[in-house]
Amino acid sequence: MAPRFRRAGRRQPWQSVHALLLLPVTLIVVITVVDLRTPHDIHLGPALVIAPALTPSFAGPRTTAAVGALAVVAQIFIGVNHGGIGTTNHVVQIITLSVLVVLTILYSALRERRQAQLAQVRTVAEAAQHVLMWPLPEQIGTLRIASLYLAAEDEAQIGGDLYATTLSEGSVRVLIGDVRGKGLPAIGEAALLLGAFRESAHRHMPLADLATALDQSITRYAAELDAPEEAGERFATALLVEIPDHDPVTRMTSCGHPPPLLLSPGHVVTVPSLHPSPPLGVHGDIESMEPTLDVFSFHPGDTLLLYTDGVVEARDERGRFYPLAERVARWTDDSPETLMHHLRRDLLAHAGGRLGDDAALIALHRTPTDRRRHHSRGDTVRQG
């Protein structure tokens, strides 16, 4: 059965092209018939160029050449039936149409070549982006995970926002961050921070020490690449989260990053009160700033929603920010996948379909161990 499905998949584009091909062919037939039925002083033949001009929008140079040849034949047929093909007017029309058809074929060939090059570039870019931003697992430890990434630049899948997860001695560690800048120019710094996290997170160090290691990586990178007058221009906010497998708590260290939201059954949203340190790379020695380890309850059935500032800073047409805590209160009982689906649709609708900055979200749902929680009534938002 599998080969049959693959063959059907290959036929679909051809079926679409054949259907669209009816449009220029029909135009040639209609223009020819109408021209033959009109008085000799009315010339509709020049309109035949519309048919080959439309063809490159859905077909390649060979199909364009075939349609162009059909248009030239139609023009000759019109000339034969309107006073003879040797008249000056018809000779000029045939030559002009032939030249335009040749130019259209050349345009179609260049367009097809450019599309092939663009497709290759997109394939390479997508592969590079997937290597940099590894897909998050759907289940890790006691957590179900879903993520959402919306890049600000067209055709990009990642930008200056980043996230990663790793297992570390009976717990799950999560990083979500936002480097300075947005879109493709920020990918290099995002790659640096992700690499530093993956290298250091597996070591059994406190989150504060992990933040120190990440800060040193950012600072060293900036010192090697930046001119003296650009010192301090490379920095990143980051939130480090550690969730033990058998302890209903979550530990966090924030480096200038927005606090997460804790979603509990019954449409309850809590904003943990963090004690953030400066962003990574702002100070050469983050140890002097004493990063704080904040600990909060995280029970089975709860969902921890991590996000970057591109989410809460998304504006609508009136300039109003996206009210994340208010919106997610409606979906606290949904699965992480459903929550991401709702947020994607709602966020893009709020921003008019296009974000001004990269945006990333991660939903970490602690799996209930004894029973499933059911939907509760009520619709309140609690912040604290």
RASULDA-V110983 format. One record per residue. N is the residue number from 1. RES is the residue in one small letter. PSI is psi in whole degrees, -180 to 180 (none if undefined). Layout:
# RASULDA-V110983
N/RES/PSI  N/RES/PSI
This chain:
# RASULDA-V110983
1/m/-33  2/a/-46  3/p/-33  4/r/-42  5/f/-37  6/r/-40  7/r/-41  8/a/-38  9/g/-34  10/r/-27  11/r/-25  12/q/-46  13/p/-38  14/w/-40  15/q/-39  16/s/-43  17/v/-42  18/h/-38  19/a/-43  20/l/-28  21/l/-22  22/l/-29  23/l/-56  24/p/-36  25/v/-43  26/t/-39  27/l/-43  28/i/-45  29/v/-47  30/v/-47  31/i/-41  32/t/-47  33/v/-45  34/v/-40  35/d/-38  36/l/-24  37/r/-6  38/t/163  39/p/158  40/h/-21  41/d/-1  42/i/121  43/h/112  44/l/-3  45/g/-41  46/p/-24  47/a/-11  48/l/-23  49/v/-20  50/i/-38  51/a/-56  52/p/-25  53/a/-30  54/l/-28  55/t/-40  56/p/-17  57/s/-18  58/f/-4  59/a/170  60/g/-173  61/p/-31  62/r/-47  63/t/-39  64/t/-41  65/a/-39  66/a/-44  67/v/-40  68/g/-42  69/a/-39  70/l/-38  71/a/-41  72/v/-42  73/v/-41  74/a/-39  75/q/-40  76/i/-42  77/f/-41  78/i/-43  79/g/-39  80/v/-37  81/n/-5  82/h/65  83/g/0  84/g/147  85/i/-16  86/g/-4  87/t/149  88/t/-43  89/n/-46  90/h/-35  91/v/-45  92/v/-43  93/q/-41  94/i/-44  95/i/-45  96/t/-45  97/l/-40  98/s/-42  99/v/-44  100/l/-37  101/v/-43  102/v/-44  103/l/-39  104/t/-39  105/i/-43  106/l/-43  107/y/-42  108/s/-41  109/a/-43  110/l/-39  111/r/-42  112/e/-39  113/r/-42  114/r/-39  115/q/-38  116/a/-42  117/q/-42  118/l/-40  119/a/-39  120/q/-43  121/v/-42  122/r/-39  123/t/-45  124/v/-43  125/a/-42  126/e/-40  127/a/-43  128/a/-40  129/q/-36  130/h/-34  131/v/-40  132/l/-53  133/m/93  134/w/139  135/p/138  136/l/144  137/p/151  138/e/-27  139/q/130  140/i/123  141/g/-130  142/t/15  143/l/140  144/r/134  145/i/140  146/a/146  147/s/162  148/l/131  149/y/126  150/l/108  151/a/144  152/a/-31  153/e/144  154/d/146  155/e/3  156/a/145  157/q/-20  158/i/169  159/g/-124  160/g/-12  161/d/154  162/l/158  163/y/158  164/a/157  165/t/156  166/t/154  167/l/140  168/s/97  169/e/66  170/g/19  171/s/164  172/v/131  173/r/136  174/v/138  175/l/133  176/i/135  177/g/174  178/d/110  179/v/162  180/r/137  181/g/-178  182/k/165  183/g/-157  184/l/-36  185/p/-22  186/a/-1  187/i/-38  188/g/-46  189/e/-35  190/a/-40  191/a/-39  192/l/-47  193/l/-40  194/l/-43  195/g/-41  196/a/-39  197/f/-46  198/r/-30  199/e/-35  200/s/-25  201/a/-28  202/h/-17  203/r/144  204/h/71  205/m/151  206/p/159  207/l/-34  208/a/-40  209/d/-35  210/l/-41  211/a/-38  212/t/-43  213/a/-41  214/l/-39  215/d/-40  216/q/-37  217/s/-46  218/i/-44  219/t/-43  220/r/-41  221/y/-44  222/a/-39  223/a/-32  224/e/-29  225/l/-29  226/d/146  227/a/157  228/p/-37  229/e/-12  230/e/13  231/a/136  232/g/1  233/e/-19  234/r/116  235/f/168  236/a/139  237/t/151  238/a/146  239/l/120  240/l/127  241/v/136  242/e/125  243/i/107  244/p/149  245/d/-36  246/h/16  247/d/121  248/p/55  249/v/168  250/t/137  251/r/138  252/m/145  253/t/120  254/s/132  255/c/78  256/g/17  257/h/150  258/p/145  259/p/152  260/p/177  261/l/136  262/l/114  263/l/123  264/s/151  265/p/144  266/g/19  267/h/39  268/v/128  269/v/122  270/t/136  271/v/106  272/p/142  273/s/103  274/l/166  275/h/82  276/p/148  277/s/171  278/p/159  279/p/157  280/l/134  281/g/-11  282/v/-40  283/h/141  284/g/-26  285/d/95  286/i/-16  287/e/-34  288/s/-18  289/m/-4  290/e/75  291/p/139  292/t/138  293/l/114  294/d/137  295/v/132  296/f/158  297/s/142  298/f/92  299/h/159  300/p/137  301/g/-17  302/d/159  303/t/130  304/l/122  305/l/113  306/l/147  307/y/165  308/t/168  309/d/-16  310/g/-21  311/v/-56  312/v/-15  313/e/3  314/a/133  315/r/151  316/d/-171  317/e/-18  318/r/3  319/g/12  320/r/138  321/f/157  322/y/121  323/p/80  324/l/-50  325/a/-39  326/e/-41  327/r/-43  328/v/-15  329/a/-22  330/r/-16  331/w/25  332/t/-24  333/d/0  334/d/161  335/s/161  336/p/-39  337/e/-44  338/t/-38  339/l/-45  340/m/-37  341/h/-47  342/h/-43  343/l/-39  344/r/-50  345/r/-43  346/d/-41  347/l/-45  348/l/-36  349/a/-40  350/h/-40  351/a/7  352/g/26  353/g/-5  354/r/130  355/l/148  356/g/-11  357/d/159  358/d/149  359/a/135  360/a/143  361/l/146  362/i/131  363/a/121  364/l/108  365/h/122  366/r/121  367/t/127  368/p/141  369/t/-22  370/d/-37  371/r/160  372/r/140  373/r/143  374/h/163  375/h/137  376/s/156  377/r/164  378/g/162  379/d/75  380/t/155  381/v/122  382/r/128  383/q/141  384/g/none
